[in-house]
Amino acid sequence: MGDTRRGPAQALHVEPRWPVALAVLAAAFLLAILPDRVKMLPFWVPYVLVIALLVPMAAIMLSTAKERWLRIERTITLLFFVVAGSGMVANLAQLIAEMVHRSGEIGGIQLLTSSVAIWVNNVLTFSLLYWQIDRGGPEARAANTGPKPDWLFPQEGAREDVPPDWRPTFVDYLFLGFSTATAFSPADTLPLTSRAKLLMMLQTTISLVTIVAVMSRAINILGS
């Protein structure tokens, strides 16, 4: 992580957190509504994760001790990804097991809604991680004090067409996560580091298994 210390005359530019908060709420909601037969995490885990992550986000926007809350937010975001991502993979594995061993007991609608929930959760969870780790996080990007980038955005090659202080925000990482899960490859944003490539490979694999193994089966059942 780069040096994010600032002198007294250099104000900390804080990226608005409401798009991130909406993504966190949506990801937790999708984990909570999965059917009990494929839900691997206890019912209370999504709610605890949401509260734990929204508190530092609110504190960043309202508190004067922003840098301390930024460190807390970063730690909890990484924890959120580990817990939510592990639960997502476990839910997907359980869903496939139910589909294979009890194919007559699980309907097409349940398969389809569960697979859509897992796919959308895949997009949101990885988008949160990309937003938090690239160049040291949102505030380090805004201050240009973070490490080298993990991803190269097209706006960075067309500086004459964007504001001079342009930096990627959460929406850019949400589009990156959506494109990776949809196209199974980079779209307009290029991974530059090994960890970025490995994370995109992992996200693509989860998305591919969800679409090919589960969604296609659900559509086949509904169409028969």
N, C-alpha and C positions, 0 to 999 in steps of 0.2 A: 504494500500500500504506500502511496506517495505521501509526502509531507503536506498535511492539510492545515498547518499552523499559519495564522495570519497576523499581521501587525495590527495595531489599534486603529489605523486609518483605513484598513481594508475590510469592508463589510462582508459578511457571509451571505451569499446569495442562496436562498432556499427555494428549491423547486416545489411547486404546489403538490400537496400529497393527496388531494381528493381523487384523481384518477387511480392512484395506487390503492387507496382505501376501498374504492369500488371493486377493484380486481380481487383484493383480499376477501371482501365479503362474498363475492361471487364464487371464488374457489372454495371457501368454507361451506357455503350453501350447497354446492354441488356434491361435496363430500358427505354432507349431512343427509341429503335426500336419496342417496343410493339405497336400493333395497337391502333389507337386513341380511338376506342370504348371501350377498356379495360384499357386504360392508365389513372391513377388517378392523378398522379403528373403533374404539368406544365412542358412543354417541356424543360425549361431552368434549372430545378432543378438538373438533373444529371450532367450537365456541371459545375454548381456552386460547387457541392459537390466534383467533381474531382479536380478542381483547388484548392479548399480550403484544400484538403488533400495532394495533390502533392507538394504544396509549402513548408509546414513544412518538408516533407520527403526529398526534395531537400536540404533544409537548414540544416537538420541534417547531411547530407553527406558532405556539403561544408562549413558550418559555424564553428566557434570556440566556439560559445555559444550553444553547443549541448544540454545541459540539459534543457534549457529554451524551445528549439524547441521540445524536447521530450515530455514535458508537453503539449505543444500546439497540437502536433500530437495525443497524447492520447485522449485529449478532442474532437478533431475533428473526430477521428475514432469512438468514442462512438456516437457522433452526426450523423455521416454517417450511422452507424448501425441503429439508431432509425428511421431516415428519410427513408433510403433505405428499411429497414425491414417493416416499416409501409406501404410504397408504394407497396411493394411486396405482402403483405397480402391483401391490398385493391384491387390490380390488380387481384389477384386470386379470391377474392369474386365477383368482377365485371365480370370476365370471367365465373364463374359458373352461375351468374345471367343471363348473355347473353345466355349461353348454355341452361338454363332451360326455360326461357321465350321467347326466339327468336331462338329456335333450328334450324328453317329452314333458318335463315338469316346468320348463321355463318358456314363456311365450315370446313371440316376436316383438311385441310392444315393449316388454320388460328388457329384452336384449337391446333393442334400439335406444331406448331412453338411457339405459345404463352406459352404453358405449358412447353416446353423445356427451353425457356428463363427464365421463373419463377423458374424452378427447378435449373438451373445452377446458377442463381442469389442467390438462397437460399444457395447453397454450398459456393459461394464466400463470401457472406455477413457474414455468421456465422463463416467462417474461419478467416476473418479479426478480428472479435470480440474475438474469442478464442485466437488468436495470441497476441492480445493487453492486455487481462485481466489476462492470466495465469501467476502466480508468479510475478506480477507487471509489466509485459511487457518485450520486447526482451532484452533491455540492463540490466534490473535488473536480468533477468535469466542468462545472460552471466557473470555478476559480482557476482552471487549467493547472492544477497542482498535483494531479494524480499520475499514476504510472502510464506506460504506453497503452494504447487502445487494444481491446480484444477484437473489436469489430470496426470495419471501415464503412461509413455510411456514404451514400452517393452525394449528399449535400456538401461533404468535405472535398469533393472534387469539382464542385461548381460554386465556389465562394462568391462569384459575382452575382449569383442568382438567389442568394440567401442572406439574411442579416449577418453583419460582421461578427457578432457575438453568438452565432448559432452553436448550440450544443444539443446532442440527442437527449430527449426527455422520455418519460415512460411510454408515451404513445409510440415512439419509434421502436422501442424494445417489444411492445405488444405486437406491432406489425411484424417484427423479426420472428417472434414466437409463432405467430399465426402462419407466416410464410413457410417456416421450417416444418410445421406440422401438416401443412396442406400440400406443399410442392415436394416435400422430402428432400429438399436441397436449398442452398442459399438463393434468395431472390435478387434483391438489389444491394444487399448488405453482405460484405465479405468477412469471414472469420480470419483473423490474423495470427492467433495464438493456438497452441496445442489444446489448452483447456477449452477454448471456444469451440474448436472442432469436435472435441470429445463430447461436450455438452449437447451440441447440435446433433451429433450421431445418436446419442441416447434419446433425445426428444423425438427424433425421426423414427427410431426403432419402436418406441412406445406408440406413436401415432400410426405407424404402419401395421403393427399387430392389432391395434384397436379397429382400424378400418377394414383390414383384410379378413381377420379372423372372426370379429364380432359383428360389426355393422353389416358385412356382406351376408352373414348367416341370418341376421335378423330380417334383412330385406328378402332373403330367400324364403323364410318362413311366412312372412306377411304376403308374399306374392303367390304362394302355393294354395 
